[in-house]
Amino acid sequence: MAAISTETLKLKYPIETIEPNVIELTMRRPKVKDHIAAGNMKGSELEQENLLMSTLCDTSLKVIQELDMIDYDALVGIYSKMVPQKKD
């Protein structure tokens, strides 16, 4: 079975404060270089995660930071499906 390469999230709470309005985000599968870039960013873990999400969705950091938490959690859920955690 092939891994999912992208997934689109239709926002429950579209961002209307940014032109054009953001009604959905499409996330691609992460690469090692995406994690390295996020890890090299100065800031908290959440800021690094925000950078990773913006990179994977090919959007600005501002868009990610304007997301409603319901939509952000859904985006993190998509990421988690793409990169399952190792089981001990």
Buried (B, 14 or more C-beta within 10 A) or exposed (E): EEEEEEBEBEBEEBBEEEEEEBEEBEBBBBEEEBBEBBEEBEEEEEBBBBBBBBBBBEBEBEBBEBBEEEBBEBBEEBBEEBEEEEEE
